[in-house]
Amino acid sequence: MKTVEDNLRRDNKSVKSAFQLEENPGSFRQINRSITKELLSQAERLSKGIGCKVYRVDAKTVVKTGDDIRMAEPATTRFAREKTRLPVPEVLDAYVDAESSHVCIVMEYIDGRPLDEEWDSYDRAQKRSVESQLQDYLKEMRQTSGIFVGSVDGIRCHDQLFDDVPTLSGPFESETAFHEGLISAMKEKGSSTWTDMVIRFIEKLPPHKIEFTHNDIAPRNILVREAKVVGIVDWEFAGF
């Protein structure tokens, strides 16, 4: 019986290219530069997270690293950049640091501010413009279909619902299998009026296309400059 990964490698060249990162981490390497502790200690920190840290190491380059970063993220970021017209940062390098065992992703710096920090300063016309741009980008993402439900690199779904039950997290070969996984994961957390209601809702869902999604397209992950969307970042939870 063929696995999801077998099907991916056979049927989807763009997704197949995402696997090459884990098989050959150097496939992303476009720079010959070591990201050292000393360099990071002198860099401007852009993020406030604990398990995820983003540093601006020079005018054109940022580094994302930390406990929560996976090698799937640069593969997914590259997939989004290659398959869509979305403003996605270019990945320059990605590797596992030998000393810390943390994944390090080296990317181009995008000159923009998080939308959640700029939104209140926009007038009505600017807000409508940003909304229209985002609608177009979301529609384009939805035009990229998948042959399974899971991360772009062909592994399990990364979501809080599955954190405690990774064996139930896929990847799933069909929407039906995905729904079964959702229901099983919810039942593992215990029965309640809310979970029982959601399970009944899932069981009655009509069929849907499997489409590419960002899965965390919050205002903090949308970069803007003068009411223009110039970057969509944080692709670690993206998939089909």
C-alpha positions in Angstrom: 0.0 0.0 0.0 1.4 3.3 -1.0 1.9 6.0 1.7 1.0 9.7 1.4 4.7 10.4 0.9 4.9 7.9 -2.0 2.0 9.7 -3.7 3.5 13.1 -3.1 6.8 12.1 -4.6 5.0 10.6 -7.7 2.3 13.1 -8.3 3.4 16.6 -7.2 6.7 18.0 -8.3 6.4 21.2 -6.3 5.7 19.3 -3.1 8.4 16.8 -3.9 10.9 19.7 -4.0 9.9 20.5 -0.4 11.3 17.1 0.7 14.7 17.9 -0.8 15.4 20.2 2.1 15.4 17.4 4.7 17.2 15.1 2.4 19.7 17.7 1.4 19.7 20.8 3.7 22.3 22.5 1.6 19.8 22.7 -1.3 18.7 26.1 0.1 22.1 27.5 0.6 22.6 30.8 -1.3 25.0 32.4 1.2 28.3 31.4 2.7 27.8 33.0 6.1 27.8 31.5 9.6 25.1 32.7 12.0 27.0 32.7 15.3 25.9 33.4 18.8 28.0 36.6 18.7 26.2 37.8 15.6 22.7 37.1 17.1 23.7 38.9 20.4 24.4 42.0 18.4 21.3 41.8 16.2 18.0 43.5 16.5 15.3 41.1 17.8 12.1 41.5 15.9 9.9 38.9 17.6 8.7 38.6 21.2 8.1 34.8 21.3 9.9 32.4 23.5 10.1 29.3 21.3 10.6 31.4 18.2 13.0 34.2 17.9 13.6 36.4 14.8 16.7 38.6 14.5 17.6 41.2 11.9 21.3 40.6 11.4 21.8 43.2 8.7 19.9 45.5 6.4 18.8 42.7 4.1 18.8 39.6 6.3 16.8 38.0 9.2 17.3 34.8 11.1 14.5 32.8 12.6 15.4 30.1 15.2 14.3 28.5 18.4 12.8 25.4 20.0 9.6 25.5 18.0 11.1 25.9 14.6 11.0 22.9 12.2 12.7 22.2 8.9 9.3 22.0 7.3 8.9 25.8 7.6 11.6 26.8 5.0 10.2 24.1 2.7 6.7 25.5 3.0 7.9 29.1 2.6 9.7 28.2 -0.6 6.6 26.3 -1.8 4.4 29.4 -1.2 6.9 31.6 -2.9 7.2 29.3 -6.0 3.5 28.4 -6.4 1.8 31.8 -5.7 2.3 35.5 -6.3 2.0 36.2 -2.6 4.7 38.5 -1.1 6.7 35.7 0.6 10.3 36.2 1.9 13.0 34.4 0.1 14.8 31.6 2.1 18.5 32.0 1.7 19.6 29.2 4.0 18.2 26.6 6.4 20.0 24.2 8.6 20.2 22.6 12.1 22.7 24.3 14.4 25.1 21.7 15.6 25.5 23.3 19.1 21.9 24.1 20.0 20.1 21.6 17.8 17.8 24.4 16.8 16.7 25.0 13.2 18.0 28.2 11.8 16.2 29.8 8.8 18.0 32.7 7.1 15.6 34.8 5.0 15.5 38.1 3.2 14.3 41.1 5.3 11.0 42.6 4.2 10.7 46.3 5.0 7.2 46.5 6.5 5.3 46.7 9.8 2.9 44.2 11.2 -0.7 45.0 10.2 -1.9 44.8 13.8 0.4 47.7 14.7 -0.7 49.9 11.7 -4.4 49.1 11.3 -5.7 51.8 13.7 -3.7 54.5 11.9 -5.4 53.8 8.5 -8.4 55.6 7.2 -11.4 53.8 5.7 -10.0 53.8 2.1 -6.7 52.4 3.2 -8.4 49.6 5.3 -10.5 48.7 2.3 -7.4 48.5 0.1 -5.6 46.2 2.5 -8.8 44.0 2.8 -9.0 43.8 -1.0 -5.3 42.8 -1.4 -5.7 40.1 1.3 -8.9 38.7 -0.4 -7.0 38.4 -3.7 -4.1 36.6 -2.0 -6.4 34.2 -0.2 -8.2 33.4 -3.4 -4.9 32.7 -5.1 -3.8 30.4 -2.3 -7.1 28.4 -2.6 -6.3 27.8 -6.3 -3.4 25.6 -5.2 -4.8 22.2 -4.5 -3.4 19.2 -2.6 -3.7 15.5 -2.7 -3.6 15.0 1.1 -4.3 16.8 4.3 -1.1 17.7 6.3 2.0 19.8 6.2 3.6 20.6 2.8 6.5 18.4 3.6 4.2 15.4 3.8 4.2 14.9 7.6 1.6 15.3 10.2 -0.8 18.3 10.9 0.7 20.7 13.3 -2.2 22.1 15.4 -3.0 22.4 19.1 -5.8 19.9 18.7 -3.2 17.2 17.8 -0.4 18.2 20.2 -1.3 15.6 22.8 -2.2 12.9 20.3 0.4 13.1 17.5 -0.4 9.5 16.4 -3.8 10.8 15.3 -2.4 13.8 13.4 -1.9 12.3 9.9 -1.0 13.1 7.2 -4.4 12.1 5.9 -5.0 10.7 2.4 -8.5 12.1 2.2 -10.9 14.6 3.7 -12.8 11.8 5.2 -9.7 10.4 7.0 -9.0 14.0 8.2 -12.4 14.3 9.7 -12.0 10.9 11.4 -8.7 12.1 12.8 -10.3 15.3 14.2 -13.1 13.4 15.8 -10.7 10.8 17.4 -8.4 13.6 18.7 -11.4 15.4 20.3 -12.7 12.3 21.9 -9.2 11.7 23.4 -9.5 15.0 25.2 -12.8 13.9 26.9 -16.5 14.3 26.2 -18.3 17.6 26.9 -21.3 19.4 25.5 -19.1 21.5 23.3 -17.0 18.6 21.9 -20.1 16.6 21.2 -21.6 19.5 19.3 -18.5 20.0 17.2 -18.2 16.3 16.4 -21.8 16.3 15.2 -21.0 19.3 13.0 -17.9 17.7 11.5 -19.9 14.5 10.7 -22.4 16.5 8.7 -19.8 18.6 6.7 -20.2 18.4 2.9 -17.2 17.5 0.8 -14.6 20.2 0.2 -11.6 20.6 -2.1 -8.2 20.1 -0.4 -6.5 23.5 -0.8 -3.3 25.3 0.3 -3.8 27.3 3.5 -1.5 29.5 5.7 -3.4 28.4 8.8 -2.2 31.4 10.9 -2.8 34.4 8.7 -3.3 36.8 11.7 -2.5 40.5 11.4 0.8 40.0 13.2 1.9 37.8 10.3 1.0 40.3 7.6 3.5 43.1 6.8 2.4 46.4 5.3 4.0 49.6 4.1 1.8 52.6 3.2 -1.3 50.4 3.2 0.3 47.9 0.8 0.7 44.3 1.8 4.4 43.7 1.3 4.9 40.4 3.2 3.1 37.4 4.5 5.3 35.5 7.0 5.3 32.6 9.5 4.5 29.7 7.3 5.2 26.9 9.9 1.6 25.8 10.2 0.8 26.0 6.5 -0.3 23.0 4.5 -3.3 21.4 2.7 
